Amino acid sequence: MLAGFYSQIKWVHVLMVVLSGTLLVTRGLAAHFGAGWTMAWPLRWLSYTIDTILITAALLLVTIVHQYPFVHAWLTMKVLLLAVYIVIGSLALKRGSTRRVRAVCLILALAVYLFIISVARTHDPFGLLHDPGALDLRERPLLSPPRLGVPGSALRW
């Protein structure tokens, strides 16, 4: 029954990935250039909301496809890299001791973010290391609209 919504759930998941990365880069660059609004509560809550939707969609997707972290290597890598991304992102936005540390952490967080996407797109724990074209959006767009009401399209993307 839930499998019938696979396409829509995956679309929401990918959209939240894009929004999460965009928000991190926007806040990180703004903080780097001295903006005071980067840690304002509406932005923090927006970040929490995006991350909650992202993880909820991820849990629904693993339930539908029966592929689980710590069972399937590529999902294990995504979970481990997500933990690294959270720590480095936190250092980039507020916990880094100097402006330089925060800038380096922002660059590292963006690199980890892109590597997570490459792992997701290849279903390979080595992501773009095994498939350098994993982030080529000309071959396969990152976000295409869900196919609503197309019979038999639920598990195809």
N, C-alpha and C positions, 0 to 999 in steps of 0.2 A: 504494500500500500504506500509506504513512504518512498519506495523506488520510483513511483510515478512523478515525484517532485524533484528527482535528481538534478535535472537541468536547471531548474529555478534555484535550488539550494546551492549548486555549484556557482551559478552566476552571482548570487549574494556573497558567497565566500570570496570569490575573485574580486568583486567590487570592494569588499571590506579590506582586502589585501592592498589594493591600490590606494584606498583612502587612508589606511594606516601609514603606509610609506610616504604618501604625500604630506600628511600631517606632521610626521617626524621631520622630514626635510624642511618643511616650512617653518616649524617651530625652531629647529636647530639653526637654520640660517638666520632667522630673526634674532635669536638669542645671541648668536655670534656677532651680529652687528649692533647689539645693545638694546634691542626692544625689550620693554618691561612686561609686555602682555603675554609672553610665551608660557608662563606658568599660571595664568589666570584660571580660576576654577571652571569657567565654561569650556575652555579648551581641554583641561584635564578630564572633565566629565565626558566630553566628546570622544576623547581618546579611549576612555574606559568603555563607553558604549560601543564604539567601533570594534574594540578588542573582544568584548563579550559576544557580539553578533558573529564575529569572525570565528571564535572558538566554538560557539554553538553550531554554526554551519559545518565546521570541520568535524565535530562529533556526529552530526547527522550523516555526513558523507561517509565516514568510516563505518557507520552502522549499515548504510545502504550497500556499500561495495564489499563489506566483510574483509577489509584490509586494516590492520591495526598496528599502531606503534609498538615497538619491541617484539613484533612478530615479522613485520615486513621492513626490510632495511631502509628503504627510501623514506618511509614515514618516521622511523626511528631518528633518522638524520634530521628530518624537518623539526621534530620535537626538540632535539638537542640544540639545533641551531636557533630555534625560537628562544630558548633560555639564554643563549649567548646574545642574541639580538636585544632581548629585554634589558640585560645587564649593561651592554654597551650603549644602548639607547638612553638609559637612565644616566649614565656617565656623560653622554653627549648633551643632554638637556639641563641637568642640574647638579649632578654629583661630581663631575670632573673638577679637579682642584684649581685648574687654570684655564684660561681661554684656549690655549694651545691644546691642552689635553681634551677639552670638550670638542674642539674642531677635529682632532684626529679620531676621536671616538665617533663623531658623526660620520666621517668617511668610512670607518670600519663598520658601523651599523648599516650604512647603505650597501656596502659590499656583502655583508651577511644577508641582508634583505634580498638582494639580487640573487645570491646563491641559493637561498631557500626557494625562490621562484623557479630557478633552473632545476632544482631537485624535483619540485612538484610537476614541472612540465615534462621531464624525462622519466619520472618514476625510477630514478637511479640515484643512489646515495652520493654519487660523485658529480651529479648534475652536469654543469657545463664543462667540467673536466673531461667527461666522456663524450659529451655532445656540445661542442662550441657553438652550435647554432641554436641552443636551447632558448636563448633570449631573442632570437630573430622574430620580430613581430610581423614581418612581411610574409613569412611562411605560415605562421599560425598566430592570429591575433590573441592578445592576452585576455581580452574581454569582448565576447560577442553576445548579443542579446539571447536570452533563453528562447527556445522554440516552444511557444505555448500552443497547446491544442493540436500538435502534430502527432498522429498515432505512431506508436513505436519509437518515438524519439527520446524517451525518458532517460535511457542510459547512454545515449550518444551525445557527444559534445562537439 
